[in-house]
Amino acid sequence: MGLPLFKEKRFSPRSQLTGLLPGRLVNMFNQKDLNGKLVDVSSSGLGIILSEHLANDTEIKLITENYEIVLKVNWSSPDFGKRDLFRHGLTTVDPEVNLVRLFSEAGCLKQ
C-alpha cells in the first residue's frame, strides 16, 4: 500500500533565496524586528523560519529602502523536527506587490 498523495496548496511557483533580506521584517503588533531564516519567495508570499511562533493574521511589515510592504501570517507550523523553530507562510496584503521582483532587484534570489 502506497503513501497518500500530497495535495499541493501553493498557487504560484517558489524561488529560493540567498538568505539575505532586502530590508527589515517588523512585527506590527509589538514593533519588534523579526530575525530568522528566509526560505523561499513567490510573487505574493514569503517563507520564513523563526524562533517564535506567530499567530495567523499577524501583520508583518517588510521595510526596504524604497518600500514598506505589509504581509500577513497565512500559516505556521513547527519546523520539520527542529526544536523551538517555526516555519511561517506570509502573504502580501496588497495583491499588486510582486515579491519575486523586489527580491530579484535586491540580488537576494539564488541563481
C-alpha positions, 0 to 999 in steps of 0.5 A: 500500500502506497503513501497518500498523495500530497495535495499541493496548496501553493498557487504560484511557483517558489524561488529560493533565496540567498538568505539575505533580506532586502530590508527589515521584517517588523512585527506590527503588533509589538514593533519588534524586528523579526530575525530568522531564516528566509526560505523561499519567495513567490510573487505574493508570499514569503517563507520564513523560519523563526524562533517564535511562533506567530499567530495567523493574521499577524501583520508583518511589515517588510521595510526596504529602502524604497518600500514598506510592504505589509504581509500577513501570517497565512500559516505556521507550523513547527519546523520539520523536527527542529526544536523551538523553530517555526516555519511561517507562510506570509502573504502580501496584503496588497495583491499588486506587490510582486515579491519575486521582483523586489527580491530579484532587484535586491540580488537576494534570489539564488541563481 
